[in-house]
Amino acid sequence: MDVHHKRAVGRHPVRPTRMRRTLPAVMNPFASHPDLVGRSLLTLRHHSPESVAALLDTALALKSLPRPQWPRALDGRIVALIFERPSTRTRVSFAAGITHLGGTPMVLSADDMQLGRGESVEDTAKVMSRMVDAIMLRTGPHATLEELDRHAQVPVINGLTHEHHPCQALADALTLRERFGELRGLSVAYLGDGNNCCVSLMIVGALTGMRVVAACPDGYLPDPEIVAWADAVGRERGGGARVTNDPREAVSGARALYTDTWVSMGDEGHEDARIAALTPYRVDDALMRRASRRPPAPRSPTPYCPAPPRPCGPRRKTACTRRPRCCCTCSAPDMAPPEDDWVRVATALHQPEAEMLVGMLADARIPTMIRRTTFDVPDMLAGGPRAVLVPRKWVSMAREVLAGPDRKD
């Protein structure tokens, strides 16, 4: 195992109200999944499908909120960001995300440290563990990251190694989920070098049920052991993974095409050979025409969707105009409650009751399609213009729970 439990960075709960302390912790929509608390992220291979789904759920929830309303999950925490390889997006996204969550990013370059030179990786890990709450490392050899994790007493995050790029894969999975709504069974073609991005895409694809086909030339194939693992794990969830030399075969029926740069860091001096080998795998119009012509499903519904979302094809806007009280782009009017059974939460409930309703929807036992209704919680509680319309029976459920013996007035 390359993942160890560490002292948890932890998530601070949202500032409690007078009523909230009587509610169970599971009702916090930003609560950490137990499989993630205090653990390092070196590769997604040793994390559960449920924890990956929880990460994507949380990311979607955060994206739906204005950044000033993000929870202060890292309040008072310091996260060291070590860049032994240059970066633009990784550096900016980590620093911005940590800041928005209330933490302090400490950016360190190779020139700022003695990592692996005048000071061993083990000593660096032990010293930094006394001063920071987590460490992100962007380096070359994956063994360096594993050694740092082995000796650190805080969680270690892989910002990139030659072998794995899990944060990139999570970001790509989030984009695919936003675009297609459901990852299980989604066909994705990867074209080019079977590098860390290809391997990480296969791993996250296996954990989410995607069907990933990689087209790579000989000499640039991904690790066959990881491909076999991803295929076996993916098949259990309706997906799979395989490799081919034919880019046209890979894109046949694919809903999304994925590629990476042909010349990465560390490939200097081999540019001509790599470009010659990878040119047949470029994404062009001819290749795109072989991919699936099926249009993507509607994007994830707006945060308050009381009816199960159902794709309705190119006429979805017309279908929705027949359901003016419905906030989702679906074509299932027969599934909606009658007109007089809709209740505007912000006007029908006092704030504690609305919070209880949000908690009930955020409970992990409720299907994901219902939990999406919790994403704009502050707007809902404030009675904003997009306050949720919900079936009346949901309101009754919230009031019944609040009427219990633990209610405090």
C-alpha positions, 0 to 999 in steps of 0.5 A: 500500500502506498497510502497511509493514514496521517494526522487528519487535515480535517474539515471544520463544520459550517458555523452552527446555528441554534438549531443545527447542533441538534442535527446528526453530523451526516447532514453536513453536505461537505462532510469528509468521506471516512475513506479520505480523512487523514489519508494521503493521495499518491494514486487513486488506485488505493482509494474506494469508488465511494470516496472518489464519488464523494470527492466529485460530489463535493467539488460539484457542490463547491462549484455551485456556491459563490466562493465567499460562501465556501466552508472554511474547511482549512481554517488555520491550516498550512499546506506546503506546495513543493514544486520540483517541476514547473507548473501553471495550473497545478500551482494556481489551482492548489493555492487558490483552492486552499485560500478559498477554503480558509487555509494558507498555501506555502509555495516552495520551489526546488531552489528553496529547499534541500530536498534530496540534496543537502538533506534527505527526503526522510529528514525533510518529511519529518521537519515539515510534518512539525510545521505544516498540516499537509504536503503537496509534491510535484516531482519526477520519480514516483519513488520520491513521493512514496518516500516522502509519504512514508516518513511524513506524519501529515497527508501527502498529495501527488501534484504530479510524478512520472507515473501518476497524475491523480489530481488531473484525473479527478479534474477530468472526471469532474468535467466529464460528469458535468458534461454527461451527467453520469460516468458509469458506462461512458466511453472515453478514448485516449490518444497518444503517449500512454503516460501518467495522464493515460494511466490516471485516467484509466484508474479513475475510469475504473473506479467510476465505471467508465469504458476507457480505450487508449490508442498508443504507438508501440514504445509508448504503451501504458503499464500493462499491469495497471491496464489489467487492473483497471479493466478488472475493476472497471468491469465490476462497475459497467466499464473497463479499459484496454489498449490498441494501436489503432486510433480509429478503433479507439474513437469508434463510438467514444463520447469523449476524446482525450489527449496529452502533450507529445513532449512532456517535462523530462522528454527534452532531446527526444522531440523529433522522435516523439512527434514522428511516433505520435503524429498519427494519433493527433485529434483531427476532423477525420478522427472526430467524425469517427467518434459518437455523434450522439449528443451529450445528455443535458448538463447537471440540473440546476441545484433544486430538482424535485423530479428525477432528471431524465435526458430528453434529447434535442427538444428538451427546452420545449419539454421544459416549457410545459413544466413551468414549475419544474426547475430541471431540464427533463421530459417526464411531466408524468413524474411531477406532483400536481401543481398544488403539491409544490411548496416554495421552501423559503416561504413555507418553512422557518429557517431551522425547518429548511435546514432540516430539509437540507440535511435530509436531502444531504444524507448519503442514503438519499440517491445522488440525483436528489442530493444535488438539490442541496448545492445552493443551500445559502441561497435557499435559506436566504429565500433568494430568487432561486429558492427551491420548489419541493414536493409538499411531502418533503416539508412534512417529513422535515417537520415530523423530524423537528417535532421530536423530543430533541427540538429546542425552541 
